[in-house]
Amino acid sequence: MIWDPCLARAVAAELENRLAGARARAIRFNREARRVTVHFRDATLVVDLSPGTGVIVLREAAEPGPDAEALPAALTGVEAVWDERVIVFGFRRVRGRKPHPSLIVELATNRWNALWVDGPELHVRKRLTGPGSRKHRIGQPWASPTAQADSRRTDELDVAAWERRFEGLDAEDARRTLLTGVAYTSSLNAAYLLDAPTWEEGFHRWRAMYAQAAPSPHLLEMRSGLQPYPWPMPGTPARPTHSLLEGMGEVLAAAHPDAGHAQVAVARSLARERRRIQRKLKRLRRELERTTRADRMRDEAALILSSLHLIDIGSSEAELIGFDGKPHMVSLDPASKPQEHANALFRRAGRLERGAVTLRDRIREAEAERARLEDLQQRARNGELTPREIAALIPATAKRSPARPGSAPLPYRSYRSSGGLEIRVGRGARHNDDLTFHHSRPADIWLHARHAAGAHVILRWTSPERPPAVDLEQAAILAANHSGARAAATVPVDWTRRKWVRKPRGAVPGAVIPDRVRTVFVSPDSALAERLRPWPVRR
């Protein structure tokens, strides 16, 4: 898209009409996306200076993200610098003693800049510049390109001066003279002015543009793409648009034809992740609530130990006088001595208390992740996500080309242990059997959390010796993470060679019988999967 002084002045007039007096809330400079966003109470102004775009659009009001800078101010006006591709947004602070700020947008071809300046001297405070841009130093006053030009173009022309300026020149010299010596001319309107049937007609065309007479916003359909302009240009296909700002919205959509699909994919991905975190938080809080039984278990165990002489061995229950002086009925294990039963209660209470500490940490992590996702959702609605963030958020299935007929996702996730071994984690009960019996070798190490529903895990290993302790431990932690015992402080994980695992006839999916089992005890670590690099997938 090309900007010229006529377009800059017309866009400034539209923005002045739409936003004058509007109360601003926040401003954000996104250097990676090369975008400035100003949040007003009733609208959102987006200045997109990304390569190939260079537009100013208005969107619906949206909540500012946490990295936006508060801007308690009112927009006092929008104006274009005379005969320049520069638009200045003036603000008046409504509280505080800081100088009144301005947003300056320079739109010269290949030299797009956005500057946040303070006070009447226009000292630069923030900048968003591109390749080939004018150098703007932080703390120094901003100077208009007109003030730095070697010669200024004139607007002091009449019909006779117009004719004298161009008479006798060939087409190339006439174009050069027009663009370097006459205000509000550009490559967009040069042919329209110079191809007039008479000098007088050419002059009157220019005066109408100079005076911004009767603008009629159109989208010029140029070879380089859609071009908003205040008037149609004869000889160039064009179609009317409601406003130049609306036309720039079309330019933005045309510059990023996949943006709509990407936005939908990102929104779905974020919503799905947020629902997953919500379910995880609900489950963790339910498990944390169950750990409150630890205090009751300790009290009951202490009461049993203090009343051993009153309990008959082999009893299943006993009524004892509690420390509060009231009678309490306690349950007992008839197969154990009362003291052994009390010690078992102490151990169970200790496990619950240790699990409560882990659960609180995991709840805090999940709440932080939920807050991060909510921030990303808000930024996605504001159109502030960077291309890198969008690429990271779009699900892999949305980025892959259509699957070949008959292809299917693998029944496991793959990780690379710190020792360089592949660890395969089943994707669920119905995939566990497939992983164990069709995607592993007989000598591989098979793992599963003991006495808990969960994923089968395969550590790829061919040596007859025991696998390295670190790799085995990491595989066991992944098995604990993907089991119903993930909230416990310590989880026993059984392991054996895959060849010693068999499937009973008629057993439900995932149910197997392992033989020659050994056990390792590990603590679940939800962050381990992120630290292990993914294993390259091969089908």
Stockholm file with secondary structure:
# STOCKHOLM 1.0

chainA/1-539         MIWDPCLARAVAAELENRLAGARARAIRFNREARRVTVHFRDATLVVDLSPGTGVIVLREAAEPGPDAEALPAALTGVEAVWDERVIVFGFRRVRGRKPHPSLIVELATNRWNALWVDGPELHVRKRLTGPGSRKHRIGQPWASPTAQADSRRTDELDVAAWERRFEGLDAEDARRTLLTGVAYTSSLNAAYLLDAPTWEEGFHRWRAMYAQAAPSPHLLEMRSGLQPYPWPMPGTPARPTHSLLEGMGEVLAAAHPDAGHAQVAVARSLARERRRIQRKLKRLRRELERTTRADRMRDEAALILSSLHLIDIGSSEAELIGFDGKPHMVSLDPASKPQEHANALFRRAGRLERGAVTLRDRIREAEAERARLEDLQQRARNGELTPREIAALIPATAKRSPARPGSAPLPYRSYRSSGGLEIRVGRGARHNDDLTFHHSRPADIWLHARHAAGAHVILRWTSPERPPAVDLEQAAILAANHSGARAAATVPVDWTRRKWVRKPRGAVPGAVIPDRVRTVFVSPDSALAERLRPWPVRR
#=GR chainA/1-539 SS CCCCHHHHHHHHHHHHHHHTTCEEEEEEEETTTTEEEEEESSCEEEEECCTTTCEEEEECCCCCCTTSEEEEEEEEEEEECTTSSEEEEEEEESSSSSCCEEEEEEEETTEEEEEEEETTTTEEEEEEECTTCCCCCTTSBCCCHHHHCSSCCBCCCCHHHHHHHHTTCCHHHHHHHHHHHBTTCCTTTHHHHHTCSSHHHHHHHHHHHHTTCSCCCEEEEETTEEEEESSCCTTSCEEECSCHHHHHHHHHHHHSTTHHHHHHHHHHHHHHHHHHHHHHHHHHHHHHHHTTHHHHHHHHHHHHHHTGGGSCTTCSEEEEECTTSSEEEEECCTTSCHHHHHHHHHHHHHHHHHHHHHHHHHHHHHHHHHHHHHHHHHHHHHTCCCHHHHHHHSCHHHHSCCCCTTCCCCSEEEEECTTSCEEEEESSHHHHHHHHHHSSCTTSEEEEETTSCBCCEEECCCCSSCCCHHHHHHHHHHHHHTBTTTTSSSEEEEEEEGGGEECCTTCCTTCCEECSCEEEEECCCTTHHHHSEECCCCC
#=GC SS_cons         CCCCHHHHHHHHHHHHHHHTTCEEEEEEEETTTTEEEEEESSCEEEEECCTTTCEEEEECCCCCCTTSEEEEEEEEEEEECTTSSEEEEEEEESSSSSCCEEEEEEEETTEEEEEEEETTTTEEEEEEECTTCCCCCTTSBCCCHHHHCSSCCBCCCCHHHHHHHHTTCCHHHHHHHHHHHBTTCCTTTHHHHHTCSSHHHHHHHHHHHHTTCSCCCEEEEETTEEEEESSCCTTSCEEECSCHHHHHHHHHHHHSTTHHHHHHHHHHHHHHHHHHHHHHHHHHHHHHHHTTHHHHHHHHHHHHHHTGGGSCTTCSEEEEECTTSSEEEEECCTTSCHHHHHHHHHHHHHHHHHHHHHHHHHHHHHHHHHHHHHHHHHHHHHTCCCHHHHHHHSCHHHHSCCCCTTCCCCSEEEEECTTSCEEEEESSHHHHHHHHHHSSCTTSEEEEETTSCBCCEEECCCCSSCCCHHHHHHHHHHHHHTBTTTTSSSEEEEEEEGGGEECCTTCCTTCCEECSCEEEEECCCTTHHHHSEECCCCC
//
